[in-house]
Each structure stands twice: as C-alpha cells, then as structure tokens.
Amino acid sequence: MADGVLVGGRYGRMVVLGYSLVHHRWHCRCDCGTESHRTYHSLITTAEPMCIACYREVARKRGWGDYRVMPAIGIVTDRV
Ligand SMILES: [Zn+2]
C-alpha cells in the first residue's frame, strides 16, 4: 500500500474512501458522487484529480481535446 494518502483526505475533487485490494488503487469519490479507483501517483501529481464525467465537463468548457490532457487529472489507466 502506498504511503502518504490519507483516508478521508481530499485531492482535487476526489475524497479518498479507502484502499482497494482488488484494484490495488485508492477508492475515491468525486464531488459529483462518482466513485473510481486511483493510483497514489495520480492523486499526488495531478493538479485537480476528478472523475471522467467531471473531466469531460471541464474539458468542454476549456476547449480541450477529449482525451488529450487525461493524464493531467490522473485518468491514465483507470477503470472507472
Ligand atoms: Zn465528478
């Protein structure tokens, strides 16, 4: 298990609910209610971790390409 992630802690729009031994990732819930699993690395290195639904919303508002900046929010290899 990665060190440094606090259960209940907030990373961008995500709150950490616990560690998933099945996914080997942190189980997080976005402010919009969507739950997904994130790597420790993605939580601490991304400017604003959020779920895919929120990403698409932000990307559209900011005029980003659909998947161009996915790594910027920590969605790289996630199963959501
Ligand atoms: Zn969301």
PDB file of the backbone (N, CA, C, O) and the ligand in Angstrom, with CONECT records:
HET     ZN  A 101       1
ATOM      1  N   MET A   1       0.851  -1.199   0.000  1.00  0.00           N
ATOM      2  CA  MET A   1       0.000   0.000   0.000  1.00  0.00           C
ATOM      3  C   MET A   1       0.891   1.254   0.000  1.00  0.00           C
ATOM      4  O   MET A   1       1.892   1.323   0.713  1.00  0.00           O
ATOM      5  N   ALA A   2       0.513   2.207  -0.790  1.00  0.00           N
ATOM      6  CA  ALA A   2       1.324   3.421  -0.889  1.00  0.00           C
ATOM      7  C   ALA A   2       1.218   4.246   0.393  1.00  0.00           C
ATOM      8  O   ALA A   2       0.172   4.288   1.042  1.00  0.00           O
ATOM      9  N   ASP A   3       2.292   4.877   0.728  1.00  0.00           N
ATOM     10  CA  ASP A   3       2.293   5.767   1.877  1.00  0.00           C
ATOM     11  C   ASP A   3       1.820   7.144   1.446  1.00  0.00           C
ATOM     12  O   ASP A   3       1.893   7.494   0.268  1.00  0.00           O
ATOM     13  N   GLY A   4       1.338   7.917   2.397  1.00  0.00           N
ATOM     14  CA  GLY A   4       1.102   9.321   2.130  1.00  0.00           C
ATOM     15  C   GLY A   4      -0.310   9.689   1.775  1.00  0.00           C
ATOM     16  O   GLY A   4      -0.657  10.869   1.807  1.00  0.00           O
ATOM     17  N   VAL A   5      -1.148   8.719   1.434  1.00  0.00           N
ATOM     18  CA  VAL A   5      -2.537   9.046   1.134  1.00  0.00           C
ATOM     19  C   VAL A   5      -3.366   8.842   2.391  1.00  0.00           C
ATOM     20  O   VAL A   5      -3.340   7.769   2.992  1.00  0.00           O
ATOM     21  N   LEU A   6      -4.090   9.855   2.779  1.00  0.00           N
ATOM     22  CA  LEU A   6      -4.909   9.761   3.970  1.00  0.00           C
ATOM     23  C   LEU A   6      -6.340   9.406   3.595  1.00  0.00           C
ATOM     24  O   LEU A   6      -6.949  10.056   2.746  1.00  0.00           O
ATOM     25  N   VAL A   7      -6.866   8.377   4.230  1.00  0.00           N
ATOM     26  CA  VAL A   7      -8.274   8.062   4.034  1.00  0.00           C
ATOM     27  C   VAL A   7      -9.091   9.222   4.586  1.00  0.00           C
ATOM     28  O   VAL A   7      -8.873   9.680   5.707  1.00  0.00           O
ATOM     29  N   GLY A   8     -10.032   9.684   3.780  1.00  0.00           N
ATOM     30  CA  GLY A   8     -10.797  10.854   4.167  1.00  0.00           C
ATOM     31  C   GLY A   8     -10.186  12.140   3.650  1.00  0.00           C
ATOM     32  O   GLY A   8     -10.799  13.205   3.731  1.00  0.00           O
ATOM     33  N   GLY A   9      -8.974  12.043   3.118  1.00  0.00           N
ATOM     34  CA  GLY A   9      -8.296  13.223   2.601  1.00  0.00           C
ATOM     35  C   GLY A   9      -8.830  13.631   1.242  1.00  0.00           C
ATOM     36  O   GLY A   9      -9.391  12.815   0.510  1.00  0.00           O
ATOM     37  N   ARG A  10      -8.652  14.892   0.912  1.00  0.00           N
ATOM     38  CA  ARG A  10      -9.166  15.412  -0.353  1.00  0.00           C
ATOM     39  C   ARG A  10      -8.023  15.697  -1.313  1.00  0.00           C
ATOM     40  O   ARG A  10      -7.010  16.295  -0.951  1.00  0.00           O
ATOM     41  N   TYR A  11      -8.219  15.248  -2.548  1.00  0.00           N
ATOM     42  CA  TYR A  11      -7.263  15.522  -3.626  1.00  0.00           C
ATOM     43  C   TYR A  11      -8.061  16.082  -4.789  1.00  0.00           C
ATOM     44  O   TYR A  11      -8.759  15.344  -5.483  1.00  0.00           O
ATOM     45  N   GLY A  12      -7.959  17.374  -4.999  1.00  0.00           N
ATOM     46  CA  GLY A  12      -8.760  17.996  -6.041  1.00  0.00           C
ATOM     47  C   GLY A  12     -10.233  17.819  -5.711  1.00  0.00           C
ATOM     48  O   GLY A  12     -10.697  18.254  -4.656  1.00  0.00           O
ATOM     49  N   ARG A  13     -10.968  17.179  -6.616  1.00  0.00           N
ATOM     50  CA  ARG A  13     -12.400  16.951  -6.373  1.00  0.00           C
ATOM     51  C   ARG A  13     -12.653  15.599  -5.735  1.00  0.00           C
ATOM     52  O   ARG A  13     -13.798  15.239  -5.463  1.00  0.00           O
ATOM     53  N   MET A  14     -11.587  14.851  -5.495  1.00  0.00           N
ATOM     54  CA  MET A  14     -11.747  13.494  -5.002  1.00  0.00           C
ATOM     55  C   MET A  14     -11.477  13.399  -3.501  1.00  0.00           C
ATOM     56  O   MET A  14     -10.541  14.006  -2.981  1.00  0.00           O
ATOM     57  N   VAL A  15     -12.321  12.621  -2.821  1.00  0.00           N
ATOM     58  CA  VAL A  15     -12.098  12.296  -1.414  1.00  0.00           C
ATOM     59  C   VAL A  15     -11.778  10.808  -1.337  1.00  0.00           C
ATOM     60  O   VAL A  15     -12.476   9.980  -1.922  1.00  0.00           O
ATOM     61  N   VAL A  16     -10.721  10.483  -0.611  1.00  0.00           N
ATOM     62  CA  VAL A  16     -10.286   9.092  -0.520  1.00  0.00           C
ATOM     63  C   VAL A  16     -11.155   8.342   0.483  1.00  0.00           C
ATOM     64  O   VAL A  16     -11.275   8.744   1.640  1.00  0.00           O
ATOM     65  N   LEU A  17     -11.758   7.247   0.026  1.00  0.00           N
ATOM     66  CA  LEU A  17     -12.633   6.452   0.891  1.00  0.00           C
ATOM     67  C   LEU A  17     -11.894   5.283   1.514  1.00  0.00           C
ATOM     68  O   LEU A  17     -12.268   4.806   2.586  1.00  0.00           O
ATOM     69  N   GLY A  18     -10.848   4.821   0.849  1.00  0.00           N
ATOM     70  CA  GLY A  18     -10.118   3.669   1.377  1.00  0.00           C
ATOM     71  C   GLY A  18      -9.264   3.059   0.280  1.00  0.00           C
ATOM     72  O   GLY A  18      -9.233   3.542  -0.852  1.00  0.00           O
ATOM     73  N   TYR A  19      -8.572   1.986   0.641  1.00  0.00           N
ATOM     74  CA  TYR A  19      -7.709   1.343  -0.350  1.00  0.00           C
ATOM     75  C   TYR A  19      -8.362   0.068  -0.837  1.00  0.00           C
ATOM     76  O   TYR A  19      -8.841  -0.738  -0.038  1.00  0.00           O
ATOM     77  N   SER A  20      -8.384  -0.118  -2.158  1.00  0.00           N
ATOM     78  CA  SER A  20      -8.971  -1.316  -2.730  1.00  0.00           C
ATOM     79  C   SER A  20      -7.895  -2.355  -2.990  1.00  0.00           C
ATOM     80  O   SER A  20      -7.010  -2.145  -3.820  1.00  0.00           O
ATOM     81  N   LEU A  21      -7.966  -3.462  -2.293  1.00  0.00           N
ATOM     82  CA  LEU A  21      -7.001  -4.537  -2.509  1.00  0.00           C
ATOM     83  C   LEU A  21      -7.283  -5.254  -3.826  1.00  0.00           C
ATOM     84  O   LEU A  21      -6.402  -5.907  -4.385  1.00  0.00           O
ATOM     85  N   VAL A  22      -8.506  -5.130  -4.314  1.00  0.00           N
ATOM     86  CA  VAL A  22      -8.862  -5.756  -5.586  1.00  0.00           C
ATOM     87  C   VAL A  22      -8.227  -4.989  -6.747  1.00  0.00           C
ATOM     88  O   VAL A  22      -7.622  -5.576  -7.644  1.00  0.00           O
ATOM     89  N   HIS A  23      -8.382  -3.660  -6.707  1.00  0.00           N
ATOM     90  CA  HIS A  23      -7.863  -2.836  -7.801  1.00  0.00           C
ATOM     91  C   HIS A  23      -6.421  -2.390  -7.570  1.00  0.00           C
ATOM     92  O   HIS A  23      -5.760  -1.903  -8.487  1.00  0.00           O
ATOM     93  N   HIS A  24      -5.942  -2.560  -6.346  1.00  0.00           N
ATOM     94  CA  HIS A  24      -4.624  -2.049  -5.959  1.00  0.00           C
ATOM     95  C   HIS A  24      -4.529  -0.549  -6.193  1.00  0.00           C
ATOM     96  O   HIS A  24      -3.491  -0.019  -6.589  1.00  0.00           O
ATOM     97  N   ARG A  25      -5.630   0.102  -5.938  1.00  0.00           N
ATOM     98  CA  ARG A  25      -5.700   1.548  -6.078  1.00  0.00           C
ATOM     99  C   ARG A  25      -6.534   2.120  -4.954  1.00  0.00           C
ATOM    100  O   ARG A  25      -7.197   1.393  -4.215  1.00  0.00           O
ATOM    101  N   TRP A  26      -6.489   3.440  -4.838  1.00  0.00           N
ATOM    102  CA  TRP A  26      -7.289   4.113  -3.826  1.00  0.00           C
ATOM    103  C   TRP A  26      -8.700   4.339  -4.331  1.00  0.00           C
ATOM    104  O   TRP A  26      -8.922   4.831  -5.438  1.00  0.00           O
ATOM    105  N   HIS A  27      -9.639   3.966  -3.491  1.00  0.00           N
ATOM    106  CA  HIS A  27     -11.047   4.132  -3.829  1.00  0.00           C
ATOM    107  C   HIS A  27     -11.439   5.568  -3.463  1.00  0.00           C
ATOM    108  O   HIS A  27     -11.366   5.963  -2.299  1.00  0.00           O
ATOM    109  N   CYS A  28     -11.851   6.335  -4.460  1.00  0.00           N
ATOM    110  CA  CYS A  28     -12.140   7.754  -4.255  1.00  0.00           C
ATOM    111  C   CYS A  28     -13.553   8.085  -4.712  1.00  0.00           C
ATOM    112  O   CYS A  28     -14.140   7.397  -5.547  1.00  0.00           O
ATOM    113  N   ARG A  29     -14.077   9.159  -4.137  1.00  0.00           N
ATOM    114  CA  ARG A  29     -15.377   9.649  -4.593  1.00  0.00           C
ATOM    115  C   ARG A  29     -15.226  11.107  -5.002  1.00  0.00           C
ATOM    116  O   ARG A  29     -14.716  11.941  -4.253  1.00  0.00           O
ATOM    117  N   CYS A  30     -15.683  11.379  -6.201  1.00  0.00           N
ATOM    118  CA  CYS A  30     -15.645  12.738  -6.735  1.00  0.00           C
ATOM    119  C   CYS A  30     -16.761  13.580  -6.093  1.00  0.00           C
ATOM    120  O   CYS A  30     -17.735  13.039  -5.570  1.00  0.00           O
ATOM    121  N   ASP A  31     -16.606  14.883  -6.142  1.00  0.00           N
ATOM    122  CA  ASP A  31     -17.640  15.778  -5.606  1.00  0.00           C
ATOM    123  C   ASP A  31     -18.998  15.536  -6.250  1.00  0.00           C
ATOM    124  O   ASP A  31     -20.029  15.793  -5.628  1.00  0.00           O
ATOM    125  N   CYS A  32     -19.012  15.047  -7.484  1.00  0.00           N
ATOM    126  CA  CYS A  32     -20.279  14.804  -8.181  1.00  0.00           C
ATOM    127  C   CYS A  32     -20.903  13.481  -7.766  1.00  0.00           C
ATOM    128  O   CYS A  32     -22.030  13.179  -8.160  1.00  0.00           O
ATOM    129  N   GLY A  33     -20.178  12.679  -6.967  1.00  0.00           N
ATOM    130  CA  GLY A  33     -20.737  11.427  -6.481  1.00  0.00           C
ATOM    131  C   GLY A  33     -20.206  10.179  -7.174  1.00  0.00           C
ATOM    132  O   GLY A  33     -20.458   9.060  -6.726  1.00  0.00           O
ATOM    133  N   THR A  34     -19.473  10.370  -8.260  1.00  0.00           N
ATOM    134  CA  THR A  34     -18.925   9.233  -8.985  1.00  0.00           C
ATOM    135  C   THR A  34     -17.737   8.649  -8.228  1.00  0.00           C
ATOM    136  O   THR A  34     -16.858   9.382  -7.776  1.00  0.00           O
ATOM    137  N   GLU A  35     -17.719   7.321  -8.093  1.00  0.00           N
ATOM    138  CA  GLU A  35     -16.612   6.673  -7.409  1.00  0.00           C
ATOM    139  C   GLU A  35     -15.698   5.993  -8.420  1.00  0.00           C
ATOM    140  O   GLU A  35     -16.158   5.428  -9.412  1.00  0.00           O
ATOM    141  N   SER A  36     -14.406   6.055  -8.154  1.00  0.00           N
ATOM    142  CA  SER A  36     -13.454   5.390  -9.031  1.00  0.00           C
ATOM    143  C   SER A  36     -12.194   5.064  -8.252  1.00  0.00           C
ATOM    144  O   SER A  36     -12.064   5.418  -7.080  1.00  0.00           O
ATOM    145  N   HIS A  37     -11.287   4.400  -8.901  1.00  0.00           N
ATOM    146  CA  HIS A  37     -10.047   3.973  -8.247  1.00  0.00           C
ATOM    147  C   HIS A  37      -8.861   4.681  -8.878  1.00  0.00           C
ATOM    148  O   HIS A  37      -8.724   4.736 -10.100  1.00  0.00           O
ATOM    149  N   ARG A  38      -8.020   5.214  -8.032  1.00  0.00           N
ATOM    150  CA  ARG A  38      -6.880   5.996  -8.500  1.00  0.00           C
ATOM    151  C   ARG A  38      -5.584   5.482  -7.897  1.00  0.00           C
ATOM    152  O   ARG A  38      -5.547   4.978  -6.774  1.00  0.00           O
ATOM    153  N   THR A  39      -4.527   5.625  -8.677  1.00  0.00           N
ATOM    154  CA  THR A  39      -3.215   5.307  -8.119  1.00  0.00           C
ATOM    155  C   THR A  39      -2.776   6.434  -7.197  1.00  0.00           C
ATOM    156  O   THR A  39      -3.211   7.579  -7.322  1.00  0.00           O
ATOM    157  N   TYR A  40      -1.903   6.069  -6.272  1.00  0.00           N
ATOM    158  CA  TYR A  40      -1.312   7.071  -5.398  1.00  0.00           C
ATOM    159  C   TYR A  40      -0.642   8.157  -6.234  1.00  0.00           C
ATOM    160  O   TYR A  40      -0.812   9.351  -5.989  1.00  0.00           O
ATOM    161  N   HIS A  41       0.112   7.717  -7.210  1.00  0.00           N
ATOM    162  CA  HIS A  41       0.844   8.660  -8.054  1.00  0.00           C
ATOM    163  C   HIS A  41      -0.097   9.670  -8.705  1.00  0.00           C
ATOM    164  O   HIS A  41       0.197  10.864  -8.746  1.00  0.00           O
ATOM    165  N   SER A  42      -1.212   9.191  -9.205  1.00  0.00           N
ATOM    166  CA  SER A  42      -2.117  10.102  -9.911  1.00  0.00           C
ATOM    167  C   SER A  42      -2.739  11.117  -8.958  1.00  0.00           C
ATOM    168  O   SER A  42      -3.023  12.249  -9.348  1.00  0.00           O
ATOM    169  N   LEU A  43      -2.950  10.707  -7.707  1.00  0.00           N
ATOM    170  CA  LEU A  43      -3.567  11.628  -6.745  1.00  0.00           C
ATOM    171  C   LEU A  43      -2.618  12.751  -6.349  1.00  0.00           C
ATOM    172  O   LEU A  43      -3.036  13.896  -6.177  1.00  0.00           O
ATOM    173  N   ILE A  44      -1.350  12.420  -6.206  1.00  0.00           N
ATOM    174  CA  ILE A  44      -0.430  13.431  -5.687  1.00  0.00           C
ATOM    175  C   ILE A  44       0.240  14.256  -6.773  1.00  0.00           C
ATOM    176  O   ILE A  44       0.812  15.308  -6.486  1.00  0.00           O
ATOM    177  N   THR A  45       0.178  13.793  -8.019  1.00  0.00           N
ATOM    178  CA  THR A  45       0.908  14.513  -9.064  1.00  0.00           C
ATOM    179  C   THR A  45      -0.009  15.310  -9.976  1.00  0.00           C
ATOM    180  O   THR A  45       0.471  16.106 -10.783  1.00  0.00           O
ATOM    181  N   THR A  46      -1.311  15.116  -9.868  1.00  0.00           N
ATOM    182  CA  THR A  46      -2.201  15.845 -10.764  1.00  0.00           C
ATOM    183  C   THR A  46      -2.726  17.106 -10.083  1.00  0.00           C
ATOM    184  O   THR A  46      -2.926  17.149  -8.870  1.00  0.00           O
ATOM    185  N   ALA A  47      -2.938  18.112 -10.894  1.00  0.00           N
ATOM    186  CA  ALA A  47      -3.340  19.402 -10.351  1.00  0.00           C
ATOM    187  C   ALA A  47      -4.727  19.333  -9.722  1.00  0.00           C
ATOM    188  O   ALA A  47      -4.963  19.905  -8.659  1.00  0.00           O
ATOM    189  N   GLU A  48      -5.632  18.635 -10.379  1.00  0.00           N
ATOM    190  CA  GLU A  48      -7.010  18.600  -9.897  1.00  0.00           C
ATOM    191  C   GLU A  48      -7.641  17.253 -10.229  1.00  0.00           C
ATOM    192  O   GLU A  48      -8.356  17.128 -11.223  1.00  0.00           O
ATOM    193  N   PRO A  49      -7.379  16.242  -9.395  1.00  0.00           N
ATOM    194  CA  PRO A  49      -7.993  14.938  -9.648  1.00  0.00           C
ATOM    195  C   PRO A  49      -9.519  15.033  -9.673  1.00  0.00           C
ATOM    196  O   PRO A  49     -10.124  15.699  -8.833  1.00  0.00           O
ATOM    197  N   MET A  50     -10.126  14.364 -10.640  1.00  0.00           N
ATOM    198  CA  MET A  50     -11.589  14.351 -10.744  1.00  0.00           C
ATOM    199  C   MET A  50     -12.000  13.130 -11.560  1.00  0.00           C
ATOM    200  O   MET A  50     -11.152  12.444 -12.131  1.00  0.00           O
ATOM    201  N   CYS A  51     -13.302  12.863 -11.614  1.00  0.00           N
ATOM    202  CA  CYS A  51     -13.768  11.704 -12.355  1.00  0.00           C
ATOM    203  C   CYS A  51     -13.848  12.023 -13.851  1.00  0.00           C
ATOM    204  O   CYS A  51     -13.674  13.170 -14.264  1.00  0.00           O
ATOM    205  N   ILE A  52     -14.108  11.011 -14.635  1.00  0.00           N
ATOM    206  CA  ILE A  52     -14.159  11.197 -16.080  1.00  0.00           C
ATOM    207  C   ILE A  52     -15.312  12.119 -16.478  1.00  0.00           C
ATOM    208  O   ILE A  52     -15.173  12.937 -17.388  1.00  0.00           O
ATOM    209  N   ALA A  53     -16.439  11.985 -15.801  1.00  0.00           N
ATOM    210  CA  ALA A  53     -17.580  12.840 -16.133  1.00  0.00           C
ATOM    211  C   ALA A  53     -17.236  14.310 -15.908  1.00  0.00           C
ATOM    212  O   ALA A  53     -17.545  15.162 -16.741  1.00  0.00           O
ATOM    213  N   CYS A  54     -16.597  14.598 -14.783  1.00  0.00           N
ATOM    214  CA  CYS A  54     -16.203  15.976 -14.494  1.00  0.00           C
ATOM    215  C   CYS A  54     -15.112  16.427 -15.455  1.00  0.00           C
ATOM    216  O   CYS A  54     -15.078  17.585 -15.874  1.00  0.00           O
ATOM    217  N   TYR A  55     -14.235  15.516 -15.794  1.00  0.00           N
ATOM    218  CA  TYR A  55     -13.182  15.866 -16.742  1.00  0.00           C
ATOM    219  C   TYR A  55     -13.787  16.317 -18.066  1.00  0.00           C
ATOM    220  O   TYR A  55     -13.376  17.325 -18.643  1.00  0.00           O
ATOM    221  N   ARG A  56     -14.770  15.553 -18.536  1.00  0.00           N
ATOM    222  CA  ARG A  56     -15.378  15.895 -19.831  1.00  0.00           C
ATOM    223  C   ARG A  56     -16.045  17.263 -19.767  1.00  0.00           C
ATOM    224  O   ARG A  56     -16.009  18.034 -20.726  1.00  0.00           O
ATOM    225  N   GLU A  57     -16.654  17.549 -18.616  1.00  0.00           N
ATOM    226  CA  GLU A  57     -17.298  18.844 -18.420  1.00  0.00           C
ATOM    227  C   GLU A  57     -16.257  19.962 -18.465  1.00  0.00           C
ATOM    228  O   GLU A  57     -16.434  20.963 -19.159  1.00  0.00           O
ATOM    229  N   VAL A  58     -15.188  19.779 -17.725  1.00  0.00           N
ATOM    230  CA  VAL A  58     -14.123  20.780 -17.680  1.00  0.00           C
ATOM    231  C   VAL A  58     -13.462  20.925 -19.046  1.00  0.00           C
ATOM    232  O   VAL A  58     -13.189  22.032 -19.511  1.00  0.00           O
ATOM    233  N   ALA A  59     -13.212  19.786 -19.672  1.00  0.00           N
ATOM    234  CA  ALA A  59     -12.531  19.806 -20.968  1.00  0.00           C
ATOM    235  C   ALA A  59     -13.361  20.569 -21.997  1.00  0.00           C
ATOM    236  O   ALA A  59     -12.826  21.316 -22.816  1.00  0.00           O
ATOM    237  N   ARG A  60     -14.664  20.368 -21.940  1.00  0.00           N
ATOM    238  CA  ARG A  60     -15.527  21.054 -22.898  1.00  0.00           C
ATOM    239  C   ARG A  60     -15.506  22.562 -22.639  1.00  0.00           C
ATOM    240  O   ARG A  60     -15.418  23.362 -23.571  1.00  0.00           O
ATOM    241  N   LYS A  61     -15.589  22.936 -21.358  1.00  0.00           N
ATOM    242  CA  LYS A  61     -15.598  24.360 -21.013  1.00  0.00           C
ATOM    243  C   LYS A  61     -14.282  25.031 -21.385  1.00  0.00           C
ATOM    244  O   LYS A  61     -14.258  26.196 -21.782  1.00  0.00           O
ATOM    245  N   ARG A  62     -13.189  24.283 -21.253  1.00  0.00           N
ATOM    246  CA  ARG A  62     -11.877  24.865 -21.518  1.00  0.00           C
ATOM    247  C   ARG A  62     -11.430  24.647 -22.949  1.00  0.00           C
ATOM    248  O   ARG A  62     -10.355  25.101 -23.343  1.00  0.00           O
ATOM    249  N   GLY A  63     -12.240  23.962 -23.724  1.00  0.00           N
ATOM    250  CA  GLY A  63     -11.909  23.762 -25.117  1.00  0.00           C
ATOM    251  C   GLY A  63     -10.800  22.760 -25.365  1.00  0.00           C
ATOM    252  O   GLY A  63     -10.104  22.828 -26.379  1.00  0.00           O
ATOM    253  N   TRP A  64     -10.633  21.808 -24.412  1.00  0.00           N
ATOM    254  CA  TRP A  64      -9.604  20.801 -24.589  1.00  0.00           C
ATOM    255  C   TRP A  64     -10.103  19.706 -25.516  1.00  0.00           C
ATOM    256  O   TRP A  64     -11.306  19.510 -25.691  1.00  0.00           O
ATOM    257  N   GLY A  65      -9.155  19.003 -26.101  1.00  0.00           N
ATOM    258  CA  GLY A  65      -9.494  17.797 -26.845  1.00  0.00           C
ATOM    259  C   GLY A  65      -9.972  16.743 -25.872  1.00  0.00           C
ATOM    260  O   GLY A  65      -9.671  16.823 -24.682  1.00  0.00           O
ATOM    261  N   ASP A  66     -10.704  15.766 -26.346  1.00  0.00           N
ATOM    262  CA  ASP A  66     -11.384  14.840 -25.463  1.00  0.00           C
ATOM    263  C   ASP A  66     -10.447  14.118 -24.508  1.00  0.00           C
ATOM    264  O   ASP A  66     -10.699  14.088 -23.303  1.00  0.00           O
ATOM    265  N   TYR A  67      -9.373  13.539 -25.023  1.00  0.00           N
ATOM    266  CA  TYR A  67      -8.512  12.754 -24.145  1.00  0.00           C
ATOM    267  C   TYR A  67      -7.093  13.309 -24.078  1.00  0.00           C
ATOM    268  O   TYR A  67      -6.205  12.696 -23.486  1.00  0.00           O
ATOM    269  N   ARG A  68      -6.893  14.441 -24.673  1.00  0.00           N
ATOM    270  CA  ARG A  68      -5.535  14.965 -24.803  1.00  0.00           C
ATOM    271  C   ARG A  68      -4.851  15.178 -23.461  1.00  0.00           C
ATOM    272  O   ARG A  68      -3.666  14.881 -23.313  1.00  0.00           O
ATOM    273  N   VAL A  69      -5.581  15.685 -22.496  1.00  0.00           N
ATOM    274  CA  VAL A  69      -4.966  16.014 -21.210  1.00  0.00           C
ATOM    275  C   VAL A  69      -5.451  15.103 -20.083  1.00  0.00           C
ATOM    276  O   VAL A  69      -5.425  15.482 -18.912  1.00  0.00           O
ATOM    277  N   MET A  70      -5.891  13.907 -20.446  1.00  0.00           N
ATOM    278  CA  MET A  70      -6.310  12.975 -19.406  1.00  0.00           C
ATOM    279  C   MET A  70      -5.264  12.774 -18.325  1.00  0.00           C
ATOM    280  O   MET A  70      -5.621  12.721 -17.148  1.00  0.00           O
ATOM    281  N   PRO A  71      -3.986  12.659 -18.671  1.00  0.00           N
ATOM    282  CA  PRO A  71      -3.001  12.460 -17.596  1.00  0.00           C
ATOM    283  C   PRO A  71      -2.965  13.623 -16.608  1.00  0.00           C
ATOM    284  O   PRO A  71      -2.554  13.450 -15.461  1.00  0.00           O
ATOM    285  N   ALA A  72      -3.386  14.784 -17.040  1.00  0.00           N
ATOM    286  CA  ALA A  72      -3.346  15.961 -16.173  1.00  0.00           C
ATOM    287  C   ALA A  72      -4.306  15.850 -14.998  1.00  0.00           C
ATOM    288  O   ALA A  72      -4.129  16.538 -13.992  1.00  0.00           O
ATOM    289  N   ILE A  73      -5.303  15.009 -15.106  1.00  0.00           N
ATOM    290  CA  ILE A  73      -6.226  14.848 -13.988  1.00  0.00           C
ATOM    291  C   ILE A  73      -6.131  13.459 -13.383  1.00  0.00           C
ATOM    292  O   ILE A  73      -6.938  13.097 -12.527  1.00  0.00           O
ATOM    293  N   GLY A  74      -5.164  12.689 -13.814  1.00  0.00           N
ATOM    294  CA  GLY A  74      -4.923  11.405 -13.169  1.00  0.00           C
ATOM    295  C   GLY A  74      -5.649  10.231 -13.772  1.00  0.00           C
ATOM    296  O   GLY A  74      -5.584   9.120 -13.245  1.00  0.00           O
ATOM    297  N   ILE A  75      -6.339  10.460 -14.872  1.00  0.00           N
ATOM    298  CA  ILE A  75      -7.012   9.332 -15.526  1.00  0.00           C
ATOM    299  C   ILE A  75      -6.117   8.858 -16.655  1.00  0.00           C
ATOM    300  O   ILE A  75      -6.102   9.429 -17.745  1.00  0.00           O
ATOM    301  N   VAL A  76      -5.379   7.810 -16.372  1.00  0.00           N
ATOM    302  CA  VAL A  76      -4.461   7.312 -17.382  1.00  0.00           C
ATOM    303  C   VAL A  76      -4.812   5.867 -17.708  1.00  0.00           C
ATOM    304  O   VAL A  76      -5.044   5.512 -18.863  1.00  0.00           O
ATOM    305  N   THR A  77      -4.844   5.058 -16.685  1.00  0.00           N
ATOM    306  CA  THR A  77      -5.126   3.651 -16.908  1.00  0.00           C
ATOM    307  C   THR A  77      -6.310   3.209 -16.049  1.00  0.00           C
ATOM    308  O   THR A  77      -6.533   2.018 -15.834  1.00  0.00           O
ATOM    309  N   ASP A  78      -7.054   4.188 -15.569  1.00  0.00           N
ATOM    310  CA  ASP A  78      -8.133   3.880 -14.644  1.00  0.00           C
ATOM    311  C   ASP A  78      -9.260   3.059 -15.260  1.00  0.00           C
ATOM    312  O   ASP A  78      -9.659   3.258 -16.407  1.00  0.00           O
ATOM    313  N   ARG A  79      -9.746   2.145 -14.464  1.00  0.00           N
ATOM    314  CA  ARG A  79     -11.052   1.575 -14.770  1.00  0.00           C
ATOM    315  C   ARG A  79     -12.042   2.348 -13.919  1.00  0.00           C
ATOM    316  O   ARG A  79     -11.959   2.306 -12.691  1.00  0.00           O
ATOM    317  N   VAL A  80     -12.950   3.032 -14.523  1.00  0.00           N
ATOM    318  CA  VAL A  80     -13.871   3.878 -13.759  1.00  0.00           C
ATOM    319  C   VAL A  80     -15.242   3.233 -13.740  1.00  0.00           C
ATOM    320  O   VAL A  80     -16.173   3.780 -13.149  1.00  0.00           O
TER     321      VAL A  80
HETATM  322 ZN    ZN A 101     -17.011  14.048 -10.859  1.00  0.00          ZN2+
END
